[in-house]
Amino acid sequence: MKNHLIVAAKFTLITTLLFGLVYPLAVTGLSQLLFPKQANGSLIEKNGQILGSRLIGQPFTSDKYFHSRPSAAGTGYDPTASSGSNLGPTNQQLVDRVKQDVAKLQQENPGVAIPADLVTASGSGLDPDVSPAAAEFQIPRIARARGVGVESLRPLVARHMQQRQWGILGEARVNVLELNLDLDASFPVKQ
């Protein structure tokens, strides 16, 4: 019995050191060496100030900016509460929220089909991207708010469009934070 306890204690110590210390340090070291930007959160900096991450959505509410997908994470875009709402398609709370969002978007851009991702949250509630159709849908509102032509914003959206990864994974998308930063640089808000 004593020998079994000694073997069990040694095994516990060795596996704890291997999988609790050596393996995490090796993976962290390799990720820092091979993919430093991604390993550090894909942060976007400007003038030494962190503006956000390419990986986590942010709430943009002003008419002068492209809006992200709705978020069900905490109070909205809270990375510590990442999750969907878990509300099913027949849940009245979800139906009411979507109807309210649809009504607002119909006023913003009458007679145009509303892309689904502008009224539905992603599974994580933190999606940093919208579909190209969702970005295109928002162009008239932003053009009005910034006093620029609609046609001048289309190339901006096209410049930020990312195709499927390796041509097969995911969908075409537009990163909202990067697009809004470029929007500010290209068409500054007039005070």
SELO-198576 format. One record per residue: residue in one letter; x, y, z of N, C-alpha, C, O in turn. Coordinates in Angstrom, 3 decimals. Atoms other than C-alpha are relative to their C-alpha. Example, Ala and Ser with C-alpha at 12.3 -4.5 7.8 and 13.67 -1.06 7.14 Angstrom:
<atom "A", <0.890, -1.190, 0.000>, <12.300, -4.500, 7.800>, <0.900, 1.200, 0.000>, <1.936, 1.181, 0.665>>
<atom "S", <-0.820, -1.190, -0.060>, <13.670, -1.060, 7.140>, <-0.770, 1.090, 0.730>, <-0.261, 2.198, 0.899>>
This chain:
<atom "M", <0.824, -1.193, 0.000>, <0.000, 0.000, 0.000>, <0.868, 1.257, 0.000>, <0.588, 2.216, -0.720>>
<atom "K", <-0.889, -1.148, -0.084>, <2.813, 2.390, 0.899>, <0.664, 0.267, -1.350>, <0.810, 1.422, -1.748>>
<atom "N", <-0.639, -0.154, 1.309>, <4.521, 1.742, -2.473>, <-0.966, 0.625, -1.014>, <-0.560, 1.442, -1.840>>
<atom "H", <1.004, -0.558, 0.919>, <1.286, 2.542, -4.337>, <-0.192, 1.499, 0.249>, <-0.321, 2.284, -0.690>>
<atom "L", <0.145, -1.420, -0.326>, <0.933, 5.840, -2.492>, <1.199, 0.815, -0.479>, <1.030, 1.933, -0.967>>
<atom "I", <-1.208, -0.694, 0.461>, <4.535, 6.805, -3.299>, <-0.027, 0.153, -1.517>, <0.274, 1.228, -2.036>>
<atom "V", <0.097, -0.053, 1.459>, <4.054, 5.947, -6.987>, <-1.070, 1.010, -0.418>, <-0.851, 1.784, -1.349>>
<atom "A", <1.079, -0.938, 0.322>, <0.764, 7.898, -7.060>, <0.442, 1.442, 0.254>, <0.143, 2.326, -0.549>>
<atom "A", <-0.472, -1.351, -0.315>, <2.374, 10.935, -5.402>, <1.031, 0.461, -1.025>, <0.984, 1.606, -1.473>>
<atom "K", <-0.995, -0.337, 1.018>, <5.341, 10.844, -7.826>, <-0.682, 0.294, -1.341>, <-0.348, 1.268, -2.016>>
<atom "F", <0.715, -0.185, 1.273>, <3.003, 10.485, -10.809>, <-0.762, 1.327, -0.004>, <-0.761, 2.050, -1.000>>
<atom "T", <0.727, -1.260, -0.117>, <0.865, 13.382, -9.571>, <0.949, 1.187, -0.124>, <0.642, 2.152, -0.824>>
<atom "L", <-0.980, -1.085, 0.054>, <3.920, 15.595, -9.089>, <0.550, 0.169, -1.417>, <0.621, 1.287, -1.929>>
<atom "I", <-0.573, -0.057, 1.348>, <5.431, 14.713, -12.485>, <-1.025, 0.528, -1.012>, <-0.694, 1.399, -1.816>>
<atom "T", <1.011, -0.469, 0.961>, <2.162, 15.201, -14.432>, <-0.404, 1.447, 0.271>, <-0.712, 2.196, -0.656>>
<atom "T", <0.311, -1.397, -0.319>, <1.450, 18.434, -12.571>, <1.075, 0.915, -0.571>, <0.756, 1.946, -1.163>>
<atom "L", <-1.081, -0.801, 0.552>, <4.863, 19.791, -13.526>, <-0.038, 0.015, -1.532>, <0.124, 1.062, -2.159>>
<atom "L", <0.023, 0.089, 1.467>, <4.584, 18.538, -17.114>, <-1.167, 0.781, -0.608>, <-0.970, 1.628, -1.480>>
<atom "F", <1.197, -0.577, 0.637>, <1.021, 19.604, -17.897>, <-0.462, 1.313, 0.626>, <-1.268, 2.033, 0.038>>
<atom "G", <0.386, -1.247, -0.642>, <0.679, 22.473, -15.445>, <1.042, 1.089, -0.139>, <0.743, 2.264, 0.074>>
<atom "L", <-1.053, -0.994, 0.098>, <4.005, 24.181, -16.039>, <0.754, -0.078, -1.334>, <0.793, 0.899, -2.083>>
<atom "V", <-0.832, 0.136, 1.203>, <6.181, 22.823, -18.868>, <-0.820, 0.198, -1.272>, <-0.445, 1.001, -2.126>>
<atom "Y", <0.821, -0.106, 1.217>, <3.437, 22.415, -21.494>, <-0.552, 1.417, -0.208>, <-0.404, 1.952, -1.307>>
<atom "P", <0.480, -1.375, 0.228>, <1.772, 25.846, -20.926>, <1.116, 0.984, -0.349>, <0.925, 1.857, -1.196>>
<atom "L", <-1.123, -0.885, 0.329>, <5.166, 27.584, -20.964>, <0.497, -0.243, -1.424>, <0.824, 0.708, -2.135>>
<atom "A", <-0.444, 0.314, 1.365>, <6.167, 25.779, -24.171>, <-0.976, 0.542, -1.029>, <-0.559, 1.137, -2.022>>
<atom "V", <1.007, -0.500, 0.938>, <2.886, 26.623, -25.916>, <0.012, 1.526, -0.037>, <-0.064, 2.122, -1.111>>
<atom "T", <-0.057, -1.466, -0.052>, <3.049, 30.245, -24.735>, <1.244, 0.514, -0.710>, <1.169, 1.475, -1.476>>
<atom "G", <-1.248, -0.405, 0.653>, <6.677, 30.537, -25.853>, <-0.067, -0.154, -1.508>, <0.347, 0.741, -2.245>>
<atom "L", <0.136, 0.216, 1.443>, <5.949, 29.028, -29.272>, <-0.965, 0.997, -0.627>, <-0.695, 1.526, -1.705>>
<atom "S", <0.966, -0.943, 0.569>, <2.907, 31.228, -29.807>, <0.586, 1.403, -0.046>, <0.345, 2.132, -1.008>>
<atom "Q", <-0.649, -1.310, 0.014>, <4.911, 34.340, -28.846>, <1.053, 0.078, -1.113>, <1.245, 1.132, -1.719>>
<atom "L", <-1.036, 0.042, 1.023>, <7.663, 33.279, -31.238>, <-0.596, -0.028, -1.410>, <-0.143, 0.704, -2.290>>
<atom "L", <0.556, 0.205, 1.344>, <5.501, 32.206, -34.207>, <-1.130, 0.963, -0.359>, <-1.238, 1.381, -1.512>>
<atom "F", <1.171, -0.851, 0.254>, <2.360, 34.376, -33.854>, <-0.135, 1.074, 1.086>, <-1.118, 1.062, 1.827>>
<atom "P", <0.041, -0.946, -1.117>, <3.131, 37.313, -31.538>, <-1.235, 0.898, 0.019>, <-1.785, 1.145, 1.092>>
<atom "K", <1.178, -0.874, 0.010>, <0.269, 39.579, -32.674>, <-1.236, -0.735, 0.504>, <-1.965, -0.230, 1.358>>
<atom "Q", <1.169, 0.773, -0.388>, <-2.366, 36.875, -32.318>, <0.087, -0.438, 1.465>, <-0.916, -0.431, 2.178>>
<atom "A", <-0.172, 0.466, -1.377>, <-0.913, 35.592, -29.032>, <-0.270, 1.114, 1.008>, <-0.622, 0.848, 2.157>>
<atom "N", <0.222, -1.131, -0.898>, <-1.239, 39.070, -27.556>, <-1.348, 0.662, -0.219>, <-1.549, 1.798, 0.213>>
<atom "G", <1.368, -0.482, 0.107>, <-4.884, 39.535, -28.540>, <-0.343, 0.770, -1.252>, <-1.433, 1.337, -1.334>>
<atom "S", <0.250, -0.736, 1.244>, <-4.582, 41.088, -32.027>, <-0.468, 1.424, 0.284>, <-1.454, 1.895, -0.283>>
<atom "L", <0.377, -1.346, -0.432>, <-4.708, 44.525, -30.435>, <0.304, 1.031, -1.085>, <1.289, 0.919, -1.814>>
<atom "I", <-0.183, -1.102, 0.938>, <-5.078, 47.651, -32.545>, <0.424, 1.210, 0.820>, <-0.287, 1.634, 1.732>>
<atom "E", <-0.539, -1.148, -0.715>, <-2.955, 50.561, -31.341>, <0.118, 1.194, -0.926>, <0.350, 1.046, -2.126>>
<atom "K", <-0.220, -1.238, 0.737>, <-2.777, 54.174, -32.437>, <0.612, 0.997, 0.972>, <0.041, 1.289, 2.023>>
<atom "N", <-0.722, -0.946, -0.848>, <-0.282, 56.634, -30.979>, <0.230, -0.557, 1.405>, <0.100, 0.167, 2.392>>
<atom "G", <-0.283, 0.627, -1.281>, <0.573, 54.164, -28.205>, <-1.209, -0.329, 0.852>, <-1.063, -0.820, 1.971>>
<atom "Q", <1.225, 0.284, -0.749>, <-3.066, 53.816, -27.123>, <-0.712, -1.189, -0.626>, <-0.886, -1.241, -1.844>>
<atom "I", <0.733, 1.163, 0.500>, <-4.918, 50.516, -27.427>, <-1.444, 0.411, -0.251>, <-2.129, 0.897, 0.649>>
<atom "L", <1.356, -0.380, 0.386>, <-8.176, 51.103, -29.312>, <-0.970, -1.172, 0.067>, <-2.181, -0.976, 0.162>>
<atom "G", <0.853, 1.184, -0.038>, <-9.476, 47.548, -29.256>, <0.739, -1.192, -0.569>, <1.946, -1.144, -0.808>>
<atom "S", <-0.550, 1.229, 0.557>, <-8.926, 44.072, -30.591>, <-0.725, -0.346, -1.295>, <-1.921, -0.091, -1.436>>
<atom "R", <0.619, 0.468, 1.249>, <-9.540, 42.681, -34.066>, <-0.942, -1.180, 0.261>, <-1.739, -1.550, -0.601>>
<atom "L", <0.722, 1.229, -0.300>, <-11.105, 39.692, -32.313>, <-1.266, 0.192, 0.819>, <-2.071, -0.733, 0.924>>
<atom "I", <1.149, -0.226, -0.880>, <-13.718, 41.293, -30.028>, <-0.789, 1.210, -0.498>, <-0.235, 2.294, -0.682>>
<atom "G", <0.862, -1.071, 0.475>, <-16.659, 43.374, -31.213>, <-0.139, 1.109, 1.028>, <0.091, 0.910, 2.221>>
<atom "Q", <0.209, -1.152, -0.864>, <-17.388, 46.799, -29.806>, <-1.327, 0.645, -0.355>, <-1.784, 0.562, -1.495>>
<atom "P", <1.266, -0.671, 0.298>, <-20.599, 48.759, -29.473>, <0.223, 1.371, -0.639>, <0.774, 2.273, -0.008>>
<atom "F", <-0.007, -1.295, 0.678>, <-20.789, 51.575, -32.012>, <-1.460, 0.390, -0.155>, <-2.223, -0.321, -0.809>>
<atom "T", <1.406, -0.387, 0.033>, <-24.054, 53.475, -31.605>, <-0.263, 1.275, -0.785>, <-1.396, 1.532, -1.190>>
<atom "S", <0.173, -1.252, 0.733>, <-23.455, 56.800, -33.340>, <-0.359, -0.288, -1.459>, <0.121, -1.258, -2.046>>
<atom "D", <0.366, 0.135, 1.411>, <-25.025, 57.227, -36.782>, <1.195, 0.212, -0.915>, <1.129, -0.128, -2.096>>
<atom "K", <-1.188, -0.298, 0.796>, <-21.554, 58.291, -37.974>, <0.925, -1.203, -0.159>, <1.959, -1.113, -0.820>>
<atom "Y", <-0.850, 1.188, 0.042>, <-20.157, 54.766, -37.565>, <-0.782, -1.221, -0.455>, <-2.004, -1.291, -0.330>>
<atom "F", <0.586, 1.304, 0.308>, <-20.768, 51.271, -38.867>, <-0.286, -0.687, 1.326>, <0.523, -0.624, 2.251>>
<atom "H", <0.392, 0.682, -1.227>, <-22.587, 49.253, -36.223>, <0.353, -1.480, -0.086>, <0.332, -2.084, -1.159>>
<atom "S", <-0.284, 1.432, -0.108>, <-21.629, 45.782, -35.057>, <-1.297, -0.778, 0.119>, <-2.382, -0.199, 0.177>>
<atom "R", <1.156, 0.856, -0.275>, <-23.958, 42.835, -34.628>, <-0.489, 0.262, 1.415>, <0.288, 0.706, 2.260>>
<atom "P", <0.456, -0.077, -1.391>, <-26.180, 42.907, -31.546>, <0.799, -0.983, 0.862>, <1.253, -2.015, 0.368>>
<atom "S", <-0.759, 0.862, -0.898>, <-24.454, 41.374, -28.526>, <-0.870, -0.465, 1.156>, <-1.643, 0.308, 1.723>>
<atom "A", <0.693, 0.557, -1.158>, <-25.878, 39.077, -25.874>, <0.982, -0.279, 1.130>, <0.621, -0.918, 2.118>>
<atom "A", <-1.034, 0.259, -1.000>, <-22.615, 39.013, -23.878>, <-0.099, 1.010, 1.131>, <0.260, 2.175, 0.958>>
<atom "G", <0.132, -0.889, -1.157>, <-23.320, 40.482, -20.455>, <-0.898, 1.175, -0.334>, <-2.028, 0.998, -0.789>>
<atom "T", <0.755, -1.203, 0.336>, <-24.463, 44.062, -20.896>, <0.316, 0.444, -1.426>, <-0.055, 1.547, -1.829>>
<atom "G", <-0.340, -0.278, 1.384>, <-23.139, 43.951, -24.454>, <1.499, 0.081, -0.201>, <2.162, 0.952, 0.362>>
<atom "Y", <-1.426, 0.037, 0.359>, <-19.683, 43.093, -25.811>, <0.906, -0.128, 1.213>, <2.022, 0.392, 1.214>>
<atom "D", <-0.786, 0.225, -1.207>, <-18.461, 42.056, -22.365>, <0.769, -1.309, -0.166>, <0.163, -2.379, -0.104>>
<atom "P", <-0.747, 1.233, 0.248>, <-15.615, 39.567, -22.992>, <0.039, -0.949, 1.187>, <0.348, -2.129, 1.020>>
<atom "T", <0.026, 0.888, -1.155>, <-15.909, 38.222, -19.454>, <-1.316, -0.752, 0.109>, <-1.454, -1.649, 0.941>>
<atom "A", <1.314, 0.657, -0.029>, <-19.504, 37.173, -20.151>, <-0.362, -0.500, -1.399>, <-1.517, -0.415, -1.818>>
<atom "S", <0.207, 0.444, 1.372>, <-19.085, 35.713, -23.631>, <-0.985, -1.159, -0.068>, <-0.766, -2.225, 0.507>>
<atom "S", <0.983, 1.062, 0.229>, <-22.144, 33.735, -24.650>, <-1.128, 0.563, -0.840>, <-1.279, 1.776, -0.986>>
<atom "G", <1.218, -0.421, 0.674>, <-25.257, 33.829, -26.699>, <-1.085, 0.204, 1.037>, <-0.870, -0.031, 2.226>>
<atom "S", <1.101, -0.235, -0.944>, <-28.584, 34.697, -25.160>, <-0.691, -1.299, 0.390>, <-1.365, -1.364, 1.418>>
<atom "N", <0.680, 1.284, -0.169>, <-29.788, 31.080, -25.419>, <-1.511, 0.132, -0.131>, <-2.255, -0.733, 0.331>>
<atom "L", <1.421, -0.165, 0.260>, <-33.174, 32.457, -26.439>, <-0.319, -0.656, -1.335>, <0.344, -0.394, -2.339>>
<atom "G", <0.387, 0.703, 1.218>, <-34.898, 30.244, -28.997>, <-0.841, 0.883, -0.912>, <-1.285, 1.956, -0.502>>
<atom "P", <0.722, -0.809, 0.976>, <-36.682, 31.494, -32.115>, <-1.451, 0.289, 0.373>, <-2.066, 1.189, -0.200>>
<atom "T", <1.375, -0.263, -0.421>, <-40.058, 31.302, -30.379>, <-0.074, 0.774, 1.317>, <-1.165, 1.024, 1.829>>
<atom "N", <-0.030, -0.750, -1.257>, <-38.962, 33.200, -27.265>, <-0.488, 1.420, -0.260>, <0.042, 2.106, -1.134>>
<atom "Q", <0.616, -1.306, 0.250>, <-41.062, 36.369, -27.034>, <0.969, 1.152, 0.220>, <0.898, 2.163, -0.479>>
<atom "Q", <-0.987, -1.047, -0.266>, <-38.206, 38.429, -25.589>, <0.899, 0.202, -1.230>, <1.171, 1.336, -1.621>>
<atom "L", <-0.825, -0.083, 1.209>, <-36.028, 37.619, -28.628>, <-0.813, 0.555, -1.166>, <-0.331, 1.414, -1.904>>
<atom "V", <0.863, -0.468, 1.096>, <-38.920, 38.161, -31.057>, <-0.223, 1.510, 0.123>, <-0.145, 2.227, -0.875>>
<atom "D", <0.236, -1.427, -0.209>, <-39.654, 41.582, -29.523>, <1.252, 0.828, -0.310>, <1.164, 1.879, -0.946>>
<atom "R", <-1.237, -0.730, 0.261>, <-35.995, 42.661, -29.640>, <0.297, 0.077, -1.491>, <0.667, 1.132, -2.006>>
<atom "V", <-0.264, 0.024, 1.439>, <-35.600, 41.581, -33.264>, <-0.990, 0.906, -0.741>, <-0.596, 1.639, -1.648>>
<atom "K", <0.991, -0.881, 0.638>, <-38.860, 43.322, -34.262>, <0.366, 1.463, 0.201>, <0.245, 2.265, -0.725>>
<atom "Q", <-0.393, -1.378, -0.300>, <-37.658, 46.515, -32.572>, <1.210, 0.400, -0.859>, <1.241, 1.495, -1.421>>
<atom "D", <-1.183, -0.283, 0.823>, <-34.286, 46.318, -34.350>, <-0.368, 0.130, -1.475>, <0.139, 1.011, -2.170>>
<atom "V", <0.435, -0.050, 1.400>, <-35.966, 45.626, -37.698>, <-0.715, 1.320, -0.286>, <-0.461, 1.955, -1.310>>
<atom "A", <0.741, -1.259, 0.193>, <-38.313, 48.618, -37.276>, <0.964, 1.185, -0.076>, <0.791, 2.078, -0.905>>
<atom "K", <-0.982, -1.086, 0.004>, <-35.352, 50.895, -36.489>, <0.790, -0.002, -1.310>, <1.015, 1.054, -1.903>>
<atom "L", <-0.780, 0.095, 1.241>, <-33.368, 49.632, -39.482>, <-0.840, 0.333, -1.232>, <-0.321, 0.891, -2.199>>
<atom "Q", <0.868, -0.350, 1.125>, <-36.364, 49.981, -41.814>, <-0.154, 1.508, -0.125>, <-0.254, 2.030, -1.235>>
<atom "Q", <0.053, -1.465, 0.035>, <-36.593, 53.658, -40.848>, <1.307, 0.574, -0.533>, <1.314, 1.575, -1.249>>
<atom "E", <-1.326, -0.447, 0.418>, <-32.868, 54.035, -41.444>, <0.198, -0.161, -1.503>, <0.810, 0.690, -2.150>>
<atom "N", <-0.243, 0.319, 1.402>, <-32.943, 52.471, -44.896>, <-1.263, -0.642, -0.580>, <-1.285, -1.855, -0.793>>
<atom "P", <1.293, 0.543, 0.424>, <-36.552, 52.072, -46.159>, <0.072, -0.776, -1.316>, <0.779, -0.398, -2.250>>
<atom "G", <0.144, 0.776, 1.229>, <-37.369, 49.440, -48.743>, <1.176, -0.895, -0.351>, <1.178, -1.513, -1.416>>
<atom "V", <-1.175, 0.832, 0.264>, <-34.020, 47.628, -48.489>, <-0.036, -1.202, 0.945>, <-0.328, -1.063, 2.132>>
<atom "A", <-0.016, 1.209, -0.824>, <-33.741, 44.040, -47.263>, <1.072, 0.131, 1.093>, <2.196, 0.562, 0.835>>
<atom "I", <-0.907, -0.118, -1.147>, <-32.138, 43.910, -43.815>, <0.792, -1.299, 0.156>, <0.202, -2.368, 0.312>>
<atom "P", <-0.810, 1.206, -0.211>, <-29.205, 41.489, -43.490>, <-0.236, -0.570, 1.400>, <-0.327, 0.177, 2.374>>
<atom "A", <0.320, 0.666, -1.270>, <-29.857, 38.960, -40.729>, <0.989, 0.316, 1.103>, <0.605, 0.394, 2.270>>
<atom "D", <-0.979, -0.217, -1.062>, <-26.617, 39.676, -38.908>, <-0.108, 1.377, 0.660>, <0.557, 1.619, 1.667>>
<atom "L", <0.224, -1.283, -0.674>, <-27.757, 43.231, -38.105>, <-1.058, -0.096, 1.091>, <-1.203, 0.828, 1.891>>
<atom "V", <1.039, 0.153, -1.023>, <-30.591, 41.881, -35.946>, <0.167, -1.263, 0.841>, <-0.630, -1.507, 1.747>>
<atom "T", <-0.239, 1.219, -0.777>, <-29.170, 38.598, -34.612>, <1.407, 0.020, 0.588>, <2.357, 0.454, -0.064>>
<atom "A", <-1.303, 0.059, -0.666>, <-26.339, 38.090, -32.131>, <0.732, -1.263, -0.430>, <0.115, -2.245, -0.841>>
<atom "S", <-0.797, 1.192, 0.283>, <-23.497, 35.677, -32.743>, <-0.018, -0.916, 1.222>, <-0.515, -0.533, 2.281>>
<atom "G", <-0.022, 0.955, -1.104>, <-22.959, 32.614, -30.562>, <0.798, 0.503, 1.192>, <0.445, 0.212, 2.335>>
<atom "S", <-0.819, -0.512, -1.103>, <-20.277, 34.376, -28.512>, <-0.503, 1.340, 0.507>, <-0.236, 1.715, 1.648>>
<atom "G", <0.420, -1.352, -0.347>, <-21.927, 37.793, -28.503>, <1.117, 1.008, -0.166>, <0.954, 2.173, 0.197>>
<atom "L", <-1.177, -0.863, 0.121>, <-18.496, 39.238, -29.332>, <0.513, 0.110, -1.429>, <1.638, 0.564, -1.640>>
<atom "D", <-0.455, 0.043, 1.383>, <-18.314, 38.907, -33.117>, <0.460, 1.384, -0.460>, <-0.314, 2.339, -0.406>>
<atom "P", <-0.510, -1.305, 0.421>, <-16.082, 41.714, -34.455>, <-0.356, 0.354, -1.444>, <-0.078, 1.462, -1.904>>
<atom "D", <0.253, -0.167, 1.431>, <-17.298, 41.299, -38.033>, <-1.484, 0.060, -0.318>, <-2.323, -0.442, 0.431>>
<atom "V", <1.333, 0.068, 0.589>, <-20.418, 41.920, -40.072>, <0.170, -0.494, -1.433>, <1.272, -0.486, -1.981>>
<atom "S", <-0.044, 0.442, 1.387>, <-21.283, 40.567, -43.472>, <0.189, 1.206, -0.911>, <-0.139, 2.326, -0.518>>
<atom "P", <-0.088, -1.109, 0.948>, <-20.488, 42.682, -46.531>, <-1.367, 0.637, -0.251>, <-1.458, 1.853, -0.423>>
<atom "A", <1.351, -0.544, 0.203>, <-24.263, 43.058, -47.008>, <-0.399, 0.913, 1.152>, <-1.047, 1.936, 0.934>>
<atom "A", <0.323, -0.840, -1.164>, <-24.602, 44.448, -43.457>, <0.762, 1.319, -0.051>, <0.213, 2.362, 0.305>>
<atom "A", <-0.770, -1.235, 0.139>, <-21.823, 46.970, -44.080>, <-0.607, 0.868, -1.108>, <-0.761, 2.077, -0.938>>
<atom "E", <0.602, -0.727, 1.130>, <-23.368, 47.954, -47.429>, <-1.329, 0.639, 0.412>, <-1.621, 1.768, 0.019>>
<atom "F", <1.294, -0.502, -0.459>, <-26.784, 48.390, -45.779>, <0.156, 1.304, 0.792>, <-0.708, 2.178, 0.725>>
<atom "Q", <-0.201, -1.147, -0.881>, <-25.333, 50.970, -43.363>, <0.585, 1.233, -0.693>, <0.593, 2.321, -0.118>>
<atom "I", <-0.659, -1.104, 0.703>, <-23.604, 53.141, -45.981>, <-0.877, 1.252, -0.123>, <-0.376, 2.342, 0.152>>
<atom "P", <0.790, -1.231, 0.130>, <-26.554, 55.536, -46.632>, <-0.117, 0.796, 1.309>, <-0.056, 2.025, 1.289>>
<atom "R", <0.096, -0.685, -1.294>, <-26.932, 56.330, -42.900>, <1.297, 0.739, 0.315>, <1.270, 1.891, 0.746>>
<atom "I", <-1.296, -0.598, -0.313>, <-23.220, 57.011, -42.486>, <0.289, 1.160, -0.950>, <0.820, 2.189, -0.531>>
<atom "A", <-0.210, -1.081, 0.973>, <-23.065, 59.092, -45.670>, <-0.781, 1.246, 0.405>, <-0.258, 2.358, 0.340>>
<atom "R", <0.819, -1.138, -0.464>, <-25.919, 61.290, -44.384>, <0.618, 0.643, 1.240>, <0.731, 1.866, 1.322>>
<atom "A", <-0.522, -0.520, -1.267>, <-24.384, 61.628, -40.923>, <1.339, 0.719, -0.173>, <1.632, 1.666, 0.556>>
<atom "R", <-1.321, -0.609, 0.203>, <-20.924, 62.516, -42.249>, <0.015, 1.026, -1.123>, <1.010, 1.723, -1.319>>
<atom "G", <0.065, -0.967, 1.081>, <-22.084, 64.603, -45.196>, <0.901, -0.342, -1.171>, <1.501, 0.541, -1.784>>
<atom "V", <-0.798, 0.446, 1.157>, <-20.292, 62.523, -47.831>, <-0.895, -0.795, -0.934>, <-1.994, -1.200, -0.554>>
<atom "G", <0.771, 0.767, 0.962>, <-21.495, 60.739, -50.935>, <0.044, -1.489, 0.285>, <1.051, -2.016, 0.757>>
<atom "V", <0.096, 1.450, -0.187>, <-22.644, 57.132, -50.755>, <1.097, -0.710, -0.793>, <1.722, -1.649, -0.299>>
<atom "E", <-0.988, 0.659, 0.862>, <-20.334, 56.213, -53.628>, <1.425, 0.140, 0.533>, <2.288, -0.670, 0.197>>
<atom "S", <-1.349, -0.152, -0.551>, <-17.303, 57.506, -51.729>, <0.264, -0.994, 1.132>, <1.420, -1.260, 1.462>>
<atom "L", <-0.172, 0.956, -1.101>, <-17.930, 55.004, -48.896>, <0.121, -1.447, -0.486>, <0.693, -2.286, 0.211>>
<atom "R", <-0.034, 1.384, 0.495>, <-18.297, 51.881, -51.042>, <1.428, -0.545, -0.156>, <1.680, -1.683, 0.241>>
<atom "P", <-1.373, 0.530, 0.092>, <-14.548, 51.580, -51.857>, <0.627, -0.256, 1.369>, <1.447, -1.161, 1.520>>
<atom "L", <-0.505, 0.186, -1.362>, <-13.799, 51.926, -48.143>, <-0.440, -1.369, 0.534>, <0.361, -2.112, 1.101>>
<atom "V", <0.517, 1.304, -0.445>, <-16.028, 48.939, -47.353>, <0.682, -1.118, -0.776>, <1.073, -2.129, -0.194>>
<atom "A", <-0.634, 1.029, 0.836>, <-14.569, 46.966, -50.271>, <1.441, -0.256, 0.441>, <1.915, -1.391, 0.402>>
<atom "R", <-1.400, 0.130, -0.430>, <-11.042, 47.628, -48.986>, <0.112, -0.858, 1.268>, <1.139, -1.497, 1.496>>
<atom "H", <-0.044, 0.744, -1.267>, <-11.924, 46.013, -45.642>, <-0.686, -1.365, -0.074>, <-0.757, -2.080, 0.926>>
<atom "M", <0.678, 1.287, 0.145>, <-13.781, 43.007, -47.018>, <1.029, -1.130, -0.019>, <2.004, -1.089, -0.769>>
<atom "Q", <-0.858, 1.184, -0.050>, <-12.127, 39.705, -46.164>, <-0.800, -1.180, -0.539>, <-1.952, -1.394, -0.160>>
<atom "Q", <0.669, 1.165, 0.564>, <-12.972, 36.609, -48.147>, <0.106, -1.182, 0.966>, <0.750, -1.093, 2.011>>
<atom "R", <-0.089, 1.214, -0.821>, <-13.418, 33.113, -46.730>, <1.461, -0.379, 0.201>, <2.283, -0.228, -0.703>>
<atom "Q", <-1.365, 0.427, -0.274>, <-10.281, 31.817, -45.067>, <0.326, -1.214, -0.864>, <-0.420, -2.193, -0.880>>
<atom "W", <-0.449, 1.036, 0.933>, <-8.403, 29.641, -47.570>, <-1.053, -0.324, -1.057>, <-1.007, -1.387, -1.678>>
<atom "G", <1.022, 0.179, 1.020>, <-11.407, 30.034, -49.848>, <-1.145, -0.924, 0.383>, <-2.082, -1.092, -0.397>>
<atom "I", <1.051, 0.957, -0.376>, <-13.551, 27.545, -47.900>, <-0.559, 0.185, 1.406>, <-1.687, -0.230, 1.672>>
<atom "L", <0.439, -0.093, -1.395>, <-13.790, 28.437, -44.192>, <-0.683, 1.318, 0.291>, <-0.181, 2.377, -0.085>>
<atom "G", <0.713, -1.199, -0.401>, <-16.319, 30.899, -42.837>, <-0.710, 0.666, -1.155>, <-0.978, 0.053, -2.187>>
<atom "E", <0.696, -0.811, 1.005>, <-18.021, 33.635, -44.800>, <0.792, 1.276, -0.225>, <1.660, 1.631, 0.573>>
<atom "A", <-0.598, -1.313, 0.223>, <-16.935, 36.904, -46.331>, <-0.431, 0.907, 1.141>, <-1.544, 0.781, 1.653>>
<atom "R", <0.292, -0.813, -1.178>, <-16.772, 39.544, -43.609>, <0.744, 1.328, -0.067>, <1.668, 1.519, -0.857>>
<atom "V", <-0.617, -1.319, -0.131>, <-15.853, 43.095, -42.685>, <0.200, 0.257, 1.490>, <-0.753, 0.185, 2.265>>
<atom "N", <-0.275, -0.292, -1.401>, <-14.143, 43.943, -39.390>, <-0.459, 1.424, 0.298>, <0.035, 2.375, -0.308>>
<atom "V", <0.648, -1.282, -0.265>, <-16.183, 46.799, -37.907>, <0.971, 1.013, 0.612>, <0.969, 2.175, 0.205>>
<atom "L", <-0.931, -0.930, -0.629>, <-13.462, 48.338, -35.713>, <0.997, 0.542, -1.023>, <1.216, 1.751, -1.095>>
<atom "E", <-0.961, -0.456, 1.004>, <-10.904, 48.457, -38.523>, <-0.667, 0.914, -1.028>, <-0.085, 1.917, -1.442>>
<atom "L", <0.738, -0.822, 0.957>, <-13.516, 49.847, -40.912>, <-0.287, 1.386, 0.581>, <-0.122, 2.392, -0.110>>
<atom "N", <0.306, -1.290, -0.624>, <-14.534, 52.582, -38.457>, <1.249, 0.857, 0.210>, <1.188, 2.080, 0.091>>
<atom "L", <-1.243, -0.758, -0.138>, <-10.923, 53.568, -37.800>, <0.402, 0.597, -1.350>, <0.824, 1.751, -1.419>>
<atom "D", <-0.310, -0.494, 1.342>, <-10.341, 53.884, -41.551>, <-1.010, 1.069, -0.415>, <-0.656, 2.033, -1.093>>
<atom "L", <1.044, -0.990, 0.285>, <-13.641, 55.771, -41.846>, <0.371, 1.352, 0.613>, <0.262, 2.386, -0.046>>
<atom "D", <-0.424, -1.244, -0.659>, <-12.409, 58.355, -39.313>, <1.201, 0.622, -0.688>, <1.287, 1.844, -0.814>>
<atom "A", <-1.202, -0.518, 0.661>, <-9.074, 58.652, -41.111>, <-0.333, 0.570, -1.387>, <0.231, 1.586, -1.793>>
<atom "S", <0.323, -0.418, 1.359>, <-10.638, 58.990, -44.573>, <-1.029, 1.119, -0.057>, <-0.941, 2.001, -0.911>>
<atom "F", <1.081, -0.992, -0.023>, <-13.716, 61.070, -43.707>, <-0.198, 0.487, 1.440>, <-1.157, 0.090, 2.102>>
<atom "P", <0.094, -0.445, -1.396>, <-13.111, 62.853, -40.390>, <-1.356, 0.637, 0.302>, <-1.968, 1.282, -0.549>>
<atom "V", <1.258, -0.581, -0.449>, <-16.166, 63.870, -38.411>, <0.203, 1.496, 0.163>, <1.143, 1.947, 0.817>>
<atom "K", <-0.076, -1.463, -0.099>, <-16.786, 67.583, -38.754>, <-0.707, 0.445, 1.277>, <-1.846, 0.060, 1.541>>
<atom "Q", <0.564, -0.462, -1.269>, <-17.371, 69.294, -35.437>, <-0.868, 1.208, -0.192>, <-1.423, 1.729, 0.775>>
